[in-house]
Amino acid sequence: MLHVLTHDILPVFSMLALGFVLGRLGKVSFDEARTVNRVAFIVLQPALIFPLMATLSIAQFELRTMALYALCQAVLFIIGYLVARHVFKRDHLEAWLLGMTVIFVNSLLYILPISVLIYGEGGATLPITAIVAWDTAFSFAFFIITTDVMAGGTSAIASAKRVALNPVLLAITIGIAVNVSSMGVPTPLLTAMHFAGPAAAPLTLFALGVILSGHSVIPSPTVAGISALKLIGFPALVFAALSVFPTQSGQWHTLYVLGAAGPSGAMAFSLAMLHGIRTDAIAPVIIWTSVLSLVSLAVLA
């Protein structure tokens, strides 16, 4: 466990921690971090995810396992929302996004590189990329549209258009289309993407650390409760579901539980910032789940 923690998990986490420290020291500003994050989102993340989707063996996806994972997400989201709304008395939209932090994992930029380091690219890429594809194409779109509509800023049609033009979602859609149609991808294009894509995870995690450094890290009851649901409740439910309905491959079981145990993704924080929703609980949940998942990921791996 110690070897996995020091050699596979901490090196990935270090970029987020470095960003947090440099942000606290004032060496990197909030605006600089937002610019880095935007470049990574528009250019580097699509370059990372398109080759994954274009070259994956989609026919090998375990659809039942993915469906069970999605069902667990739905159940824990409802529980997270109800707990935040009725136990911790948070406003509707804040509770909605706190529920999102329970089930929306930083799978592309955190879990994928860690799992590749632990299990190797061949063993880890397919199951984790299946989670990435599901979360980006469906969970991500669901929360963008519903939050936009409930915040009253735009119509459902306008929100859907914004989702349709999302660079990461476009990369997944085009990648799947290329994959299914058996179209070849020009080698120079793949080479360019393989050159640019690996920079997405470290730069995004660094920028996230800087952005989160401006928030308090003191764990309130809300932060503690939602973080517990994320780090204990979600992976426990996924483990139980996949134990009752076993996967075809033991690797899918291991990696899906590992994925569920990962830290909350930053999208809930981004949506809160976009719509002027309180972030005093959402930001610390992301920070604490990132820190505490170091131990849980090492144990599960």
Secondary structure, DSSP 4 states (H G I P E B T S, - for coil): -HHHIIIIIHHHHHHHHHHHHHHHTTSS-HHHHHHHHHHIIIIIHHHHHHHHHHHS-GGG--HHHHHHHHHHHHHHHHHHHHIIIIIS---HHHHHHHHHHHH-B-IIIIIHHHHHHHH-HHHHHHHHHHHHHHIIIIIHHHHHHHHHHHHTSS-HHHHHHHHHT-HHHHHHHHHHHHHHTTPPPPHHHHHHHHHHGGGHHHHHHHHHHHHHTTS-----HHHHHHHHIIIIIHHHHHHHHHHHS--SSHHHHHHHHHHHTSPBPTHHHHHHHHHT---TTHHHHHHHHHHHHHHHHHHH-
